[in-house]
Amino acid sequence: MAGKSKSNLSELYLEENKDQIYENALAEIQSFELPLGTTLRSVYDDQPNAHQKFMEKLDACIRNHDREIEKMCNFHHQGFVDAITELLKVRADAEKLKVQVTDTNRRLQDAGKEVIAQTEEIIRCRVQQRNITTVVEKLQLCLPVLEMYSKLKEQMSVKRYYSALKTMEQLENVYLPRVSQYRFCQIMMENLPKLREEIKEISMSDLKDFLESIRKHSDRIGETAMKQAQQQKTFSTALQKQNNVNYGRNMHLGRNRILESKNEITLKRTFEDEDEHEEEVLTAQDLVDFSPVYRCLHIYSVLGDGEIFENYYRKQRRKQARLVLQPQSNMHETVEGYRRYFSQIVGFFVVEDHILHVTQGLVTRTYTDELWNMALSKIIAVLRTHSSYCSDPDLVLELKNLIVVFADTLQGYGFPVNRLFDLLFEIRDQYNETLLKKWSGLFRDIFEADNYSPIPVANEEEYRIVISKFPFQDPELDKQSFPKKLPMSQSVPQIYMQVKEFIYASLKFSESLHRSSTEIDDMLRKSTNLLLTRTLSSCLQNLIKKPHIGLTELVQIIINTTHLEQACKYLEDFISNITNISQLTVHTARLYGLSTFKDARHAAEGEIYTKLNQKIDEFIQIADYDWTMSESDGRASGYLMDLINFLRSTFQVFTHLPGKVAQTACMSACQHLSMSLMQMLLDSELKQISMGAIQQFNLDVIQCELFASSEPVPGFQGDTLQLAFIDLRQLLDLFMVWDWSTYLADYGQATSKYLRVNPSTALTLLEKVHRGMKDSSKKNNIFAQFRKNDRDKQKLIETVVKQLRSLVNGMSQHT
């Protein structure tokens, strides 16, 4: 029972549960929530007779709803009826209203056509306005791009390439990314690299034009820079002099007030002139437009090719440097050739210096120093070569001045120029050589034009003119009245003045060399010594050796050199006054003029002796002795008397010579005459001599002895001059008195009467006399009374000859 009840309860529970499920399903169906698949599946969930039961539940539900609808309709039926009644009542009114509404609508449509048209126009305008607004917005976005591109084109057209590159950069980084969707932007982007390459090519072309331009105009640039440096130096010198004047003015204020005013006015004018000149003349840098370099440098730097540009620029400038440093082949012929050469080099380095200071990294100090050292070596080599061709001292001096201006100019730009000043010392030696050559010609002209006669002065004025040119002092001559004669010839003051001119010319080269007064003094003295010891000495030596210079001229030359020697101390004072260096300074060199003029004087003296001997030889050559004469003429030969008269007149001219010179000349002439006469007797071509010829020769020697004893030149002691003929005298005495026994007996003794007679000389002459006597005997053999005497004399001569030969042979063996 209990089990059964449980089963009933269970069924009852299930029944109730199913009912609940069906109720829920119906509720869901009524809610119209789709889909209904889930709900229906829950109804037909494997339950037997579920469909039928559900349909029953559904039918029951439908019936319930129908009853509710019926109840509601019944409840509202009266109201529905009333409503239908009312609708029927208003049906007529509705028809009228419809007609009215239709009419109103028609009329309203007719009236609204214009509004519709205007509204449509407004709509169209609004669309256009919206489109315009959109276009404006887009154009406002694109307009800066187009403006920048237009600006770029304009910058390209006016060659503002650096600005154009900046504009390109802004286009790429700022403007074009904003409108990159447009096709024209793509075109622009494609064109920008091409424009960059075009800018690079154009800027490089401008740079090449710039390089070519400065290569052509570098001489003008350099000339301007050199001119300005020279003006600056002149101005600084004037300012320094003004400061020196002011210093002296402060010490002598009361005495120099007028000078002070003048100096201030002069200095003021100098400043004004300088300022005015500076306003008129452009600087060297102003002559060059460097903008192509700046543009190209900036352009390549912006494009990231700065290093390429620097290498190209330096390479091209090195090539130009080599061209500039290459001189013309005829540069040494004119100063303009040197000036153009220096101007080109200065112009080149002025440009490089400007580039160094206004650009960063295009050129460096190391680069310019290296370039300058290379150029300096080439310049020095060129100047050494071309200056060696210069033979004109004026051209060498101009070259020196150009080198100084060249060095000062480049030194002002910071380039070291010490090697150039060292080169100037080499050129100074060459300048001195050209001066020496020039003055050699001047000296020769002076010597050629000289009359070698004492200078006549007719009055005090002429005398002062001469002593103003030459420092001559002679108290004895000053006491004499006019007219009178100065002992030297006209060439002496001219030579002295030319030596001073040489010193001035040598001094010109020493100016502006930045050397001390001591060094300048030393240079002047050395060059003057070269002039005296080499040039003037050579001219004097050549003058003395010239054939047309006679004894009178030689005497005057000796007098001239004496006075020039005395004037050397005045030349030393002259140099000291120029350099303000005292001669007492330890390192001060001395002039070698004393030795120069002494050597010239000794050469002139030797030439006097030589010419005297040559003149004696000329007279001897015209001697016409009859060596076979039987008796003498009883008087001296004519040639000998002429010779003695010549010597006497010549020695009278020697009165102005120093005593020893005249005495030496006289003694030399007498000795040479004695030797010439002796050689005449001993001449190998003379085979025989008669006793008559010996007697005639003795008369000539007597005249020579008389001339020597007449003291033609004062100062000889006793018979010193007569001793020149002692050899002849003893030899002739031996033959005249025929004292052979005495000669042979006393030979070799200090007390011998014929001590000066040499046995060989006596033998030679005796043999000639012997042959003469033999020849004479043959001619006179008709006289029998003389034949025996001649034979005895010949036998005696033969005996003496044998004895003399034995003496001569003994002397030979002893020797």
C-alpha positions in Angstrom: 0.0 0.0 0.0 2.7 2.2 1.0 4.5 1.4 -2.3 1.5 2.1 -4.3 0.9 5.3 -2.6 4.4 6.4 -3.3 3.9 5.5 -7.0 0.8 7.5 -7.2 2.5 10.4 -5.6 5.2 10.2 -8.0 2.9 10.1 -10.9 1.0 12.9 -9.5 4.2 14.9 -9.2 5.2 14.2 -12.7 1.7 15.1 -14.0 1.9 18.4 -12.2 5.4 19.0 -13.4 4.4 18.4 -17.0 1.5 20.7 -16.7 3.9 23.3 -15.5 6.1 22.7 -18.5 3.1 23.0 -20.9 2.1 26.2 -19.2 5.5 27.7 -19.6 5.6 26.6 -23.3 2.3 28.3 -23.9 3.5 31.4 -22.1 6.5 31.5 -24.4 4.4 30.9 -27.5 2.2 33.8 -26.5 5.1 36.0 -26.0 6.0 35.7 -29.7 9.7 35.2 -28.8 11.4 33.5 -31.6 12.7 31.0 -32.3 10.3 28.4 -30.7 12.5 25.4 -31.4 13.9 25.1 -27.9 10.4 25.4 -26.5 8.8 22.9 -28.7 11.6 20.4 -28.1 11.0 20.7 -24.4 7.3 19.8 -25.0 8.1 16.8 -27.2 10.9 15.6 -25.0 10.5 11.8 -25.5 7.2 11.8 -23.5 4.5 9.5 -24.8 1.4 11.3 -25.9 3.1 14.6 -25.3 1.7 16.0 -28.6 -1.8 15.2 -27.8 -1.6 16.5 -24.3 0.1 19.6 -25.5 -2.6 20.1 -28.2 -5.2 19.7 -25.5 -3.5 22.3 -23.4 -3.3 24.5 -26.5 -6.9 24.1 -27.3 -7.9 24.8 -23.8 -5.8 27.9 -23.9 -7.4 29.1 -27.2 -10.8 28.6 -25.8 -9.9 30.6 -22.8 -8.7 33.4 -25.0 -11.8 33.3 -27.1 -14.0 33.6 -24.0 -11.9 36.6 -22.9 -12.2 38.2 -26.4 -16.0 37.6 -26.3 -16.3 39.1 -22.9 -14.3 42.1 -24.1 -16.3 42.5 -27.2 -19.5 42.3 -25.3 -18.2 44.8 -22.9 -17.2 47.3 -25.7 -20.0 46.5 -28.2 -22.2 49.5 -27.3 -19.2 51.8 -27.6 -18.4 50.3 -31.1 -21.9 50.9 -32.2 -21.8 54.4 -31.0 -18.6 54.9 -32.8 -19.9 53.6 -36.0 -22.9 55.9 -35.6 -20.6 58.8 -35.1 -18.5 57.8 -38.1 -21.5 57.7 -40.3 -22.4 61.2 -39.1 -19.1 62.7 -39.9 -18.8 60.9 -43.3 -20.3 63.8 -45.1 -18.2 66.2 -43.3 -15.1 64.1 -44.1 -16.0 64.2 -47.8 -16.1 67.9 -47.7 -13.0 68.1 -45.7 -11.2 65.8 -48.2 -12.3 68.1 -51.0 -11.1 71.1 -49.2 -7.8 69.4 -48.2 -7.3 68.3 -51.8 -7.9 71.8 -53.0 -5.7 73.3 -50.4 -3.0 70.8 -51.2 -3.2 71.6 -54.9 -3.1 75.3 -54.2 -0.2 74.7 -51.7 1.7 72.6 -54.3 1.3 75.3 -56.8 2.5 77.9 -54.4 5.5 75.8 -53.3 6.9 75.1 -56.7 8.9 78.3 -56.6 10.0 77.6 -53.0 11.0 74.1 -54.1 13.0 75.5 -57.0 14.7 78.0 -54.7 15.2 75.2 -52.1 16.8 73.0 -54.7 19.0 76.0 -55.7 19.9 76.5 -52.1 20.7 72.9 -51.7 22.9 73.0 -54.8 24.6 76.1 -53.5 25.1 74.5 -50.2 26.7 71.5 -51.9 28.9 73.9 -53.9 29.8 75.8 -50.8 30.7 72.6 -49.1 32.8 71.6 -52.0 34.4 75.0 -52.2 35.1 74.8 -48.5 36.7 71.4 -49.0 38.7 72.7 -51.9 39.8 75.7 -50.0 40.9 73.5 -47.1 42.8 71.3 -49.5 44.3 74.2 -51.4 45.3 75.8 -48.1 47.1 72.6 -47.3 48.7 72.5 -50.8 49.3 76.2 -51.3 52.4 76.4 -49.0 53.9 73.5 -50.9 53.3 75.2 -54.2 54.5 78.5 -52.8 57.7 76.8 -51.6 58.2 75.1 -54.9 57.6 78.4 -56.7 60.1 80.0 -54.3 62.5 77.2 -55.2 62.2 77.9 -58.9 62.7 81.6 -58.3 65.8 80.9 -56.2 67.1 78.7 -58.9 66.5 81.4 -61.6 68.3 84.1 -59.6 71.2 81.6 -58.7 70.5 81.6 -54.9 71.4 77.9 -54.8 72.2 77.7 -51.1 68.7 79.1 -50.3 67.2 76.8 -52.8 68.7 73.8 -51.0 67.3 75.0 -47.7 63.9 75.4 -49.5 64.2 71.8 -50.8 65.0 70.6 -47.3 61.8 72.3 -45.9 59.8 70.9 -48.8 60.9 67.4 -48.1 60.7 67.5 -44.3 57.7 69.7 -43.7 55.5 70.5 -46.6 55.4 67.6 -49.0 54.6 64.9 -46.3 51.3 66.8 -45.6 50.1 66.4 -49.2 51.9 63.3 -50.2 48.7 61.7 -51.5 48.6 64.0 -54.5 50.3 63.2 -57.7 52.0 66.5 -58.2 53.8 65.9 -54.9 55.3 62.8 -56.3 56.5 64.7 -59.3 58.0 67.3 -57.1 59.7 64.6 -55.0 61.2 63.1 -58.2 62.4 66.5 -59.4 64.2 67.5 -56.2 67.2 65.1 -56.6 67.6 66.3 -60.2 67.6 69.9 -58.9 70.2 69.1 -56.4 72.5 67.7 -59.0 71.8 70.7 -61.2 72.7 73.0 -58.3 75.9 71.0 -57.8 76.9 71.2 -61.4 76.0 75.0 -61.6 77.9 75.8 -58.4 80.9 73.8 -59.6 80.8 75.6 -62.9 80.7 78.9 -61.0 83.6 77.8 -58.9 85.6 76.9 -62.1 84.8 80.3 -63.5 85.9 81.9 -60.2 89.2 79.9 -60.3 89.8 81.0 -63.8 89.0 84.6 -63.0 91.3 84.8 -60.1 94.0 83.1 -62.1 93.7 85.8 -64.7 93.4 88.7 -62.3 95.8 87.5 -59.6 98.4 90.0 -60.8 96.0 92.9 -60.3 95.1 91.6 -56.8 98.7 91.2 -55.9 99.7 94.6 -57.3 97.0 96.2 -55.2 98.1 94.3 -52.1 101.7 95.2 -52.6 100.8 98.9 -53.2 98.8 99.0 -50.0 101.6 97.3 -48.0 104.1 99.8 -49.4 101.8 102.7 -48.5 101.3 101.3 -45.0 105.1 101.0 -44.6 105.6 104.5 -45.9 103.0 105.8 -43.5 104.5 104.0 -40.6 107.9 105.4 -41.5 106.5 108.9 -41.6 104.8 108.4 -38.3 108.0 107.1 -36.8 109.9 110.1 -38.1 107.2 112.3 -36.7 107.6 110.7 -33.3 111.3 111.3 -33.5 110.7 114.9 -34.4 108.3 115.2 -31.4 110.9 113.7 -29.1 113.5 116.3 -30.3 110.9 119.0 -30.1 110.2 118.3 -26.5 113.9 118.9 -25.8 114.1 122.1 -27.8 110.5 123.4 -27.3 111.2 127.1 -27.2 113.4 127.0 -30.3 111.3 124.8 -32.5 107.7 126.0 -32.1 107.4 126.9 -35.8 108.8 123.6 -36.8 106.3 121.9 -34.5 103.4 123.6 -36.2 104.8 122.6 -39.6 105.3 119.0 -38.6 101.8 118.8 -37.2 100.3 120.2 -40.4 102.4 117.8 -42.4 101.3 114.8 -40.3 97.7 115.9 -40.5 97.9 116.2 -44.3 99.5 112.7 -44.4 96.6 111.3 -42.4 94.1 113.1 -44.6 95.8 112.0 -47.8 95.9 108.4 -46.5 92.3 108.4 -45.5 91.3 109.9 -48.8 93.4 107.4 -50.6 91.9 104.5 -48.7 88.4 105.7 -49.6 89.3 105.8 -53.3 91.3 102.5 -53.5 89.7 99.2 -52.8 91.5 96.6 -50.8 92.9 93.5 -52.5 90.0 91.4 -51.2 87.4 93.8 -52.5 88.6 93.2 -56.0 87.5 89.6 -55.8 83.9 88.3 -55.6 84.3 85.3 -53.3 80.5 84.4 -53.4 81.0 81.5 -55.8 83.4 79.8 -53.3 81.0 80.4 -50.4 78.0 79.2 -52.3 79.8 76.1 -53.6 81.2 75.3 -50.1 77.8 75.7 -48.5 76.0 73.8 -51.2 78.4 70.9 -51.0 78.4 71.0 -47.2 74.6 70.9 -47.2 74.6 68.0 -49.7 77.1 66.1 -47.5 80.0 66.4 -50.1 82.0 69.0 -48.3 85.2 66.8 -48.2 84.9 66.2 -52.0 84.7 70.0 -52.6 87.7 70.7 -50.3 89.8 68.1 -52.1 88.8 69.5 -55.5 89.4 73.1 -54.5 92.9 72.3 -53.0 93.9 70.2 -56.0 92.9 73.0 -58.5 94.6 75.7 -56.4 97.8 73.6 -56.3 97.7 73.4 -60.1 97.2 77.2 -60.3 100.1 77.7 -57.8 102.4 75.7 -60.1 101.3 77.9 -63.1 101.8 81.1 -61.1 105.2 80.1 -60.0 106.3 79.3 -63.5 108.2 82.5 -64.7 108.4 83.8 -68.3 111.7 83.0 -70.0 112.5 86.7 -70.5 111.5 87.8 -67.1 115.0 89.0 -66.2 115.1 91.5 -69.1 112.7 94.1 -67.5 111.5 95.0 -64.1 107.9 94.7 -65.3 108.5 91.0 -65.8 109.5 90.6 -62.1 106.7 92.9 -61.0 104.1 90.8 -62.8 105.6 87.6 -61.4 105.5 88.8 -57.8 102.0 90.3 -58.2 100.6 87.0 -59.4 102.1 85.2 -56.4 100.9 87.8 -53.9 97.5 87.7 -55.5 97.4 83.9 -55.2 98.3 83.9 -51.5 96.0 86.9 -50.6 93.1 84.9 -52.0 94.2 81.8 -50.0 94.6 83.8 -46.8 91.1 85.3 -47.2 89.7 81.9 -47.8 91.5 80.6 -44.7 90.0 83.3 -42.5 86.4 83.4 -43.8 85.7 79.8 -44.4 85.9 76.9 -41.9 87.9 74.0 -43.1 88.1 74.7 -46.8 91.8 75.5 -46.3 93.8 75.2 -43.1 96.9 76.9 -41.8 98.8 73.6 -42.3 97.7 73.6 -46.0 98.7 77.2 -46.6 102.0 76.8 -44.8 102.8 73.7 -46.9 101.8 75.5 -50.1 103.8 78.6 -49.1 106.9 76.5 -48.3 106.6 74.8 -51.7 106.2 78.2 -53.4 109.0 79.8 -51.5 111.5 77.1 -52.6 110.4 77.6 -56.2 110.5 81.4 -55.9 114.0 81.4 -54.5 115.2 79.0 -57.2 113.6 81.2 -59.9 115.1 84.4 -58.5 118.5 82.8 -58.2 118.4 81.7 -61.8 117.0 84.8 -63.4 118.8 87.4 -61.3 122.1 85.8 -62.4 121.3 87.0 -65.9 120.9 90.6 -64.8 123.9 92.8 -65.7 122.2 96.2 -65.0 122.6 97.3 -61.4 119.6 99.5 -61.6 117.5 96.4 -62.6 119.0 94.4 -59.7 118.2 97.3 -57.4 114.6 97.3 -58.7 114.4 93.6 -58.2 115.6 94.0 -54.6 113.0 96.6 -53.9 110.3 94.4 -55.4 111.5 91.4 -53.3 111.3 93.7 -50.2 107.8 94.8 -51.0 106.8 91.3 -51.9 108.2 90.0 -48.6 106.7 92.8 -46.5 103.3 92.2 -48.1 103.2 88.5 -47.5 104.7 88.9 -44.0 101.7 91.2 -43.3 99.4 88.2 -44.2 101.3 85.9 -41.8 103.6 84.1 -44.1 107.3 83.6 -43.0 109.7 85.4 -45.3 113.1 85.0 -43.6 114.4 82.9 -46.5 113.6 85.8 -48.9 115.8 88.2 -46.9 118.5 85.6 -46.9 118.2 85.4 -50.6 118.6 89.2 -50.7 122.1 88.8 -49.3 123.0 86.6 -52.2 121.5 89.1 -54.6 123.4 91.8 -52.8 126.7 90.1 -53.8 125.5 89.9 -57.4 124.4 93.6 -57.2 127.8 94.5 -56.0 129.3 92.6 -58.9 127.1 94.5 -61.4 128.1 97.7 -59.7 131.7 96.8 -59.9 131.3 96.1 -63.6 129.5 99.4 -64.2 132.1 101.3 -62.2 134.9 99.6 -64.0 133.5 101.1 -67.2 133.2 104.5 -65.4 136.8 104.3 -64.2 138.0 103.4 -67.7 136.2 106.3 -69.2 137.6 108.7 -66.6 141.2 107.4 -67.2 140.6 107.6 -71.0 139.4 111.2 -70.7 142.2 112.3 -68.4 145.0 114.5 -69.8 147.4 113.4 -67.0 148.4 117.0 -66.3 148.2 118.9 -63.0 144.9 120.7 -62.6 145.1 124.4 -63.4 143.1 126.7 -61.2 142.8 130.3 -62.3 141.0 131.7 -59.2 139.6 131.0 -55.8 136.3 129.8 -57.1 137.8 127.1 -59.3 140.0 126.1 -56.4 137.0 125.7 -54.2 135.1 123.7 -56.8 138.0 121.2 -56.9 138.4 120.8 -53.2 134.7 120.5 -52.8 135.0 117.3 -54.8 138.2 116.1 -53.4 139.7 116.6 -49.9 143.0 118.2 -50.9 145.1 120.0 -48.4 148.5 121.6 -49.0 149.5 124.6 -46.9 152.4 125.4 -49.2 150.2 125.5 -52.2 147.7 127.6 -50.4 150.3 130.3 -49.9 150.9 130.5 -53.7 149.0 133.1 -55.7 146.6 132.3 -58.5 146.8 131.0 -61.1 148.4 127.8 -59.8 148.3 124.1 -60.4 147.2 121.3 -58.2 149.6 118.3 -58.3 147.0 115.7 -59.2 145.2 115.4 -62.6 141.5 115.8 -63.3 140.8 112.1 -62.8 141.6 112.2 -59.1 138.5 114.2 -57.9 136.4 112.3 -60.5 137.5 108.9 -59.1 136.9 110.1 -55.6 133.4 111.3 -56.4 132.7 108.0 -58.2 133.8 106.0 -55.2 131.3 108.0 -53.1 128.6 107.4 -55.7 129.4 103.7 -55.5 129.0 103.8 -51.7 125.6 105.6 -52.2 124.6 103.0 -54.7 125.7 100.1 -52.5 123.8 101.8 -49.6 120.6 101.8 -51.6 120.6 98.0 -51.6 121.1 97.9 -47.9 117.9 99.9 -47.2 114.8 98.1 -46.0 116.7 94.9 -45.3 115.9 95.1 -41.6 119.6 95.1 -40.7 121.4 97.0 -38.0 123.6 100.0 -38.7 126.7 97.9 -37.8 125.8 95.3 -40.4 125.1 98.0 -43.0 128.4 99.7 -42.2 130.2 96.3 -42.6 128.5 95.7 -45.9 129.4 99.2 -47.2 133.0 98.8 -46.2 133.3 95.3 -47.8 131.8 96.4 -51.1 134.0 99.5 -51.1 137.0 97.4 -50.5 136.1 95.2 -53.4 135.8 98.4 -55.5 139.2 99.6 -54.5 141.1 96.3 -54.4 139.6 94.7 -57.4 137.9 97.1 -59.8 139.9 100.3 -59.4 143.2 98.3 -58.9 142.5 96.3 -62.1 141.7 99.5 -64.0 144.9 101.1 -62.8 146.9 98.1 -63.7 145.4 98.0 -67.1 145.9 101.7 -67.5 149.6 101.4 -66.6 150.1 98.6 -69.1 148.6 100.4 -72.0 151.1 101.2 -74.8 150.1 104.9 -75.2 150.8 105.7 -71.6 154.1 107.3 -71.6 156.6 108.2 -68.9 154.9 111.6 -68.2 151.5 109.9 -67.8 153.1 107.2 -65.5 154.6 109.9 -63.3 151.2 111.6 -63.1 149.6 108.3 -62.2 152.0 107.8 -59.3 151.2 111.3 -58.1 147.5 110.6 -58.5 147.6 107.3 -56.5 149.5 109.1 -53.8 146.7 111.6 -53.3 144.0 108.9 -53.6 145.8 106.9 -51.0 145.7 109.9 -48.6 142.0 110.4 -49.3 141.1 106.9 -48.1 140.7 108.1 -44.5 138.1 110.6 -45.7 136.2 107.7 -47.4 136.1 105.9 -44.1 134.8 109.0 -42.4 132.2 109.3 -45.1 130.9 105.8 -44.5 130.9 106.3 -40.7 128.8 109.5 -41.2 126.3 107.6 -43.3 125.9 104.6 -40.9 126.6 106.5 -37.6 129.1 103.8 -36.7 132.3 105.0 -35.2 135.6 103.8 -36.7 136.7 103.0 -33.2 134.3 100.1 -33.0 136.0 96.8 -32.6 134.3 95.1 -35.5 134.6 98.0 -37.9 136.4 96.9 -41.1 139.1 99.1 -42.6 139.4 100.2 -46.2 142.1 98.5 -48.2 142.7 101.5 -50.4 146.2 102.0 -49.0 147.5 98.7 -50.3 145.5 99.2 -53.6 147.1 102.5 -54.4 150.5 101.3 -53.2 150.3 98.3 -55.5 149.3 100.5 -58.4 152.1 103.0 -57.6 154.6 100.2 -57.5 153.3 98.9 -60.8 153.6 102.4 -62.3 157.1 102.6 -61.0 157.9 99.3 -62.5 156.4 100.4 -65.7 158.4 103.6 -65.6 161.6 101.5 -65.3 160.4 99.3 -68.1 159.5 102.1 -70.4 162.8 103.9 -69.7 164.6 100.7 -70.6 162.5 100.3 -73.7 163.3 103.9 -74.7 167.0 103.3 -74.1 166.7 100.2 -76.2 165.1 102.2 -79.0 168.1 104.6 -79.0 170.5 101.7 -78.8 168.8 100.1 -81.8 169.5 103.2 -83.9 173.2 103.1 -83.0 175.3 102.8 -86.2 178.8 102.0 -85.2 181.5 101.4 -87.8 183.2 98.6 -86.0 186.0 98.6 -88.6 186.9 102.3 -88.3 190.6 103.0 -88.0 190.2 106.1 -85.8 187.4 107.6 -83.7 185.4 110.7 -84.7 186.7 112.6 -81.7 183.2 113.1 -80.4 180.5 111.0 -78.9 177.9 109.4 -81.1 174.8 111.3 -82.0 172.4 108.6 -80.9 174.0 108.6 -77.4 173.8 112.4 -77.1 170.1 112.2 -78.0 169.6 109.5 -75.5 171.4 111.5 -72.7 169.3 114.6 -73.5 166.1 112.5 -73.4 167.1 111.0 -70.0 168.0 114.4 -68.6 164.6 115.9 -69.7 162.8 112.9 -68.4 164.4 113.0 -65.0 163.4 116.7 -64.7 159.8 115.5 -64.9 160.5 113.2 -62.0 160.9 116.1 -59.6 157.3 115.6 -58.4 158.0 111.9 -57.6 159.1 110.7 -54.3 162.9 110.9 -54.1 163.5 107.1 -54.0 161.3 106.6 -57.0 163.3 109.1 -59.1 166.6 107.8 -57.9 165.6 104.2 -58.5 164.5 105.1 -62.0 167.7 106.9 -62.7 169.9 104.1 -61.4 167.9 101.6 -63.3 168.2 103.6 -66.5 172.0 103.9 -66.1 172.4 100.3 -65.3 170.3 99.2 -68.3 172.3 101.6 -70.5 175.5 100.1 -69.3 174.3 96.6 -69.8 173.0 97.5 -73.3 176.4 98.9 -74.3 178.1 95.9 -72.9 175.8 93.6 -74.8 176.5 95.6 -77.9 180.2 94.9 -77.6 179.7 91.3 -76.7 177.0 90.6 -79.4 177.7 87.3 -81.0 176.9 88.6 -84.4 179.7 91.1 -84.1 182.7 89.2 -85.2 185.5 91.8 -85.2 186.1 95.3 -83.7 188.8 97.7 -84.6 190.7 99.8 -82.1 189.2 102.9 -83.6 185.8 101.6 -82.8 186.9 100.8 -79.3 188.1 104.5 -79.0 184.7 105.7 -80.3 182.9 103.5 -77.9 185.1 104.8 -75.1 184.0 108.4 -76.0 180.4 107.4 -75.7 180.9 105.8 -72.3 182.7 108.9 -71.2 179.6 110.9 -72.0 177.5 108.4 -70.0 179.8 108.9 -67.0 179.6 112.6 -67.4 175.8 112.4 -67.4 175.9 110.2 -64.2 178.3 112.7 -62.5 176.0 115.6 -63.4 173.5 114.3 -60.8 170.4 114.2 -63.1 168.4 113.2 -60.0 169.3 114.7 -56.7 169.9 112.5 -53.7 172.8 110.2 -54.8 175.8 110.1 -52.6 179.2 110.5 -54.1 179.8 108.6 -57.4 177.1 106.1 -56.7 175.4 106.6 -60.1 178.7 106.4 -61.9 179.2 102.9 -60.5 176.5 101.8 -63.0 179.2 102.1 -65.7 182.2 100.7 -63.8 182.2 97.4 -65.6 182.4 99.2 -69.0 184.9 101.6 -67.8 187.4 99.0 -66.5 186.9 96.9 -69.6 187.5 99.8 -72.0 190.5 101.0 -69.9 192.0 97.6 -70.2 191.8 97.8 -74.0 192.7 101.5 -74.2 196.0 101.2 -72.3 196.6 97.6 -73.3 197.5 96.7 -69.8 197.1 93.0 -70.0 200.1 92.2 -67.9 198.6 94.1 -64.9 195.3 92.5 -65.4 196.7 89.0 -65.5 199.0 89.6 -62.7 196.4 91.2 -60.4 193.5 89.0 -61.4 191.6 87.6 -58.4 193.0 90.2 -56.0 190.7 92.7 -54.2 193.1 95.6 -55.0 193.1 94.8 -58.7 192.7 97.8 -61.0 190.4 95.7 -63.3 188.5 93.9 -60.6 185.1 94.3 -62.4 186.5 92.8 -65.7 185.4 89.2 -66.2 187.9 87.0 -68.0 185.3 85.6 -70.3 184.2 89.1 -71.2 187.7 90.2 -71.8 188.4 87.1 -73.8 185.3 87.6 -76.0 186.2 91.2 -76.7 189.9 90.5 -77.2 189.1 87.8 -79.8 187.0 90.3 -81.7 189.7 92.9 -81.5 192.2 90.3 -82.6 190.1 89.4 -85.7 189.8 93.1 -86.4 193.5 93.6 -86.3 194.0 90.6 -88.6 191.6 92.0 -91.1 193.2 95.4 -90.9 196.7 93.9 -91.5 195.5 92.2 -94.6 194.2 95.5 -95.9 197.3 97.4 -95.0 200.0 94.8 -96.1 201.4 97.2 -98.6 203.1 99.0 -95.8 206.0 96.9 -94.8 207.1 98.9 -91.8 203.8 98.1 -90.0 203.8 94.5 -90.8 206.3 93.6 -88.1 204.5 95.6 -85.4 201.3 94.0 -86.2 202.8 90.6 -86.1 204.3 91.3 -82.6 200.9 92.6 -81.4 199.1 89.6 -82.7 201.6 87.3 -81.0 201.0 89.2 -77.8 197.2 88.9 -78.2 197.5 85.2 -78.9 199.5 84.8 -75.7 196.9 86.8 -73.7 194.1 84.8 -75.3 195.6 81.6 -74.2 196.1 82.8 -70.7 192.5 84.1 -70.6 191.2 80.8 -71.8 193.1 79.0 -69.1 191.5 81.4 -66.6 188.1 80.8 -68.0 188.6 77.1 -68.1 189.8 77.2 -64.5 186.8 79.1 -63.5 184.5 76.6 -65.2 186.2 73.7 -63.5 186.0 75.4 -60.2 182.3 76.1 -60.7 
